[in-house]
Amino acid sequence: MSRPRLDGYGLAASFVAMALSIWGWIAFAYHLAGRLAYVLYIGFTLKREDRTSHLTRSYGPSEGFRRFRRAAAAVMNNDALSFIALCVVTRRTLSVGLPAGWVVGAGAALVAVGVAMKLWAAVTLGGGAYYWRNFFDPAARGVAKAGGPYRFLRNPMYTVGYLPAYGLALVTGSLPGLVAALIDQAAILTFYRRVEKPHFDRYIQRAG
């Protein structure tokens, strides 16, 4: 099967070709639904908690956070696994006009750098902050107090930390995976600006 070039015609041809594989479209739609569930569920729950402390008042800070974290982990894991499945199902649908070894090497490098950044940020924040604990317990350490990569980047998780998505799309040669990575990052940055950033701005003001 020939691999279309990454230009206007190639993009259109790739998606038309993917129509021949119903599994490709199912994987693409399922991942987008999973990403929507991720940002909407977590965004709605955190916004509500920020405004009304619903879970904290109902269950207390620790139990409220535990319940949220369990559900958040489920939707986040589903989102990640569905992206991997999409890239595998739609592999070899992308060509960038470079030797395959170069593309795979570049993709692997993006994965390595992004994973390292995510791990560094997660270790810096701790498991609680990684799951937005200070929405439930304002005394919990947050980004405002963090060091690590936060000394250099305001949001390493959602910027450099998203490189593995692009890297996996390159390694598998998945055009739908590359498109999904762009959509995913746009969605999480929107979530950050509408949910996380206002919360942390208020947190910093109160701390100051």
C-alpha positions in Angstrom: 0.0 0.0 0.0 1.5 3.4 -1.0 1.8 6.1 1.6 0.5 9.5 0.6 2.6 12.6 0.9 1.9 15.2 3.6 0.3 17.9 1.4 -3.3 19.0 0.7 -4.0 16.1 -1.7 -2.2 13.6 0.5 -4.2 14.6 3.5 -7.5 14.1 1.7 -6.3 10.9 0.1 -5.3 9.5 3.4 -8.7 10.0 5.0 -10.5 8.6 1.9 -8.2 5.6 2.1 -9.0 5.2 5.7 -12.6 5.0 4.8 -11.8 1.6 3.4 -11.0 0.4 6.9 -14.1 0.7 9.1 -11.9 0.0 12.1 -9.8 3.1 11.4 -12.9 5.3 11.5 -14.2 3.5 14.6 -10.8 4.0 16.3 -10.7 7.7 15.3 -14.3 8.3 16.5 -13.8 6.4 19.8 -10.7 8.3 20.6 -12.3 11.7 20.0 -15.2 10.6 22.2 -12.7 9.5 24.8 -10.9 12.8 24.7 -14.2 14.7 24.9 -15.2 12.6 27.9 -11.8 13.4 29.5 -11.9 17.2 29.2 -15.6 17.5 29.9 -15.9 15.2 32.9 -12.7 16.5 34.6 -13.4 20.1 33.6 -17.0 20.0 34.8 -16.1 18.3 38.0 -13.2 20.6 38.9 -15.2 23.7 38.0 -18.1 22.5 40.2 -15.7 21.7 43.0 -14.0 25.1 42.7 -17.4 26.9 42.9 -19.3 24.8 45.4 -16.9 22.3 47.0 -19.6 19.6 46.2 -17.5 16.5 46.7 -15.6 18.0 49.7 -18.8 19.0 51.4 -20.4 15.6 50.7 -17.5 13.3 51.6 -14.7 15.4 53.1 -11.5 16.5 51.4 -9.7 13.1 51.4 -12.7 10.9 50.4 -14.0 13.5 47.9 -10.6 13.6 46.2 -10.3 9.8 46.3 -13.6 9.4 44.5 -12.6 12.0 41.9 -9.2 10.6 41.4 -10.6 7.1 40.7 -13.0 8.3 38.0 -10.4 10.7 36.6 -7.8 7.9 36.3 -10.4 5.8 34.4 -11.1 8.4 31.8 -7.4 9.4 31.4 -6.4 5.7 30.9 -9.1 5.2 28.4 -8.0 8.3 26.5 -4.4 7.1 26.4 -5.2 3.6 25.4 -7.7 4.7 22.7 -5.0 6.9 21.2 -2.5 4.1 21.1 -5.1 1.8 19.4 -5.9 4.6 16.9 -2.2 4.8 15.9 -1.9 1.1 15.6 -5.1 0.6 13.6 -4.2 3.4 11.2 -0.5 2.8 10.9 1.3 3.4 7.6 -1.1 6.1 6.4 1.4 9.0 6.6 4.6 9.9 4.7 6.6 13.0 5.2 8.9 12.4 2.3 11.9 11.4 4.5 13.7 8.1 5.0 11.6 5.9 7.3 14.4 5.5 9.7 14.7 9.2 10.2 11.0 9.6 10.9 10.9 6.7 13.4 14.0 8.0 15.1 12.5 11.5 15.4 9.3 10.0 16.7 11.1 7.9 19.3 13.1 11.0 20.4 9.8 12.9 20.9 8.4 10.1 22.9 11.5 9.9 25.1 11.7 13.7 25.7 8.0 14.0 26.4 7.8 11.0 28.8 10.9 12.3 30.7 9.2 15.7 31.0 6.0 14.2 32.3 7.7 12.0 34.8 9.8 15.0 36.0 6.8 17.1 36.4 4.8 14.4 38.1 7.5 13.6 40.6 7.9 17.4 41.3 4.2 17.8 41.9 3.5 14.5 43.7 0.6 12.1 42.9 -2.0 14.3 44.5 -1.2 17.5 42.6 -1.0 15.5 39.4 -4.7 14.7 39.9 -5.6 18.3 40.9 -5.7 17.6 44.6 -5.6 21.3 45.6 -9.1 21.7 44.1 -10.2 19.6 47.1 -7.5 20.6 49.6 -6.2 24.2 49.2 -3.4 23.5 51.6 -1.9 20.9 49.2 1.2 21.9 47.4 0.4 23.2 43.9 2.2 24.5 40.9 2.8 27.8 42.6 5.1 26.1 45.0 6.7 23.6 42.7 10.2 23.5 41.3 11.5 21.0 38.8 10.5 21.8 35.2 8.1 24.5 36.5 11.2 26.7 37.0 11.6 26.9 33.2 8.1 26.2 31.8 4.7 27.4 33.0 3.0 24.3 31.9 5.4 21.4 31.0 2.7 18.8 31.2 0.5 20.2 28.4 3.3 21.5 26.2 6.5 19.4 26.1 4.7 16.6 27.9 2.4 16.1 24.9 5.3 15.3 22.5 4.8 11.5 23.0 1.5 11.8 21.1 3.2 13.3 18.1 6.1 10.9 18.4 3.8 7.8 18.5 2.0 9.0 15.4 5.3 9.4 13.6 6.7 6.0 14.8 3.5 4.2 13.5 3.1 6.4 10.5 -0.4 7.3 11.4 -1.9 10.4 9.8 -5.1 10.2 11.9 -2.9 9.8 15.0 -1.1 13.0 14.1 -4.4 14.8 13.6 -5.8 13.4 16.9 -2.6 14.6 18.7 -3.2 18.1 17.5 -6.9 18.0 18.6 -5.9 16.4 21.9 -3.4 19.2 22.7 -5.8 21.9 21.6 -8.5 20.4 23.9 -6.2 20.1 27.0 -4.8 23.6 26.5 -8.4 24.9 26.4 -9.1 23.0 29.6 -6.1 24.5 31.1 -7.1 28.1 30.2 -10.7 27.7 31.3 -10.4 25.5 34.4 -6.8 25.1 35.8 -5.4 28.6 35.2 -8.2 30.6 36.8 -8.1 28.3 39.8 -4.3 28.6 40.2 -4.4 32.4 39.6 -6.8 32.7 42.6 -4.6 30.3 44.6 -1.6 32.4 44.0 -3.5 35.6 44.9 -4.7 34.1 48.2 -1.2 32.8 49.0 0.3 36.3 48.3 
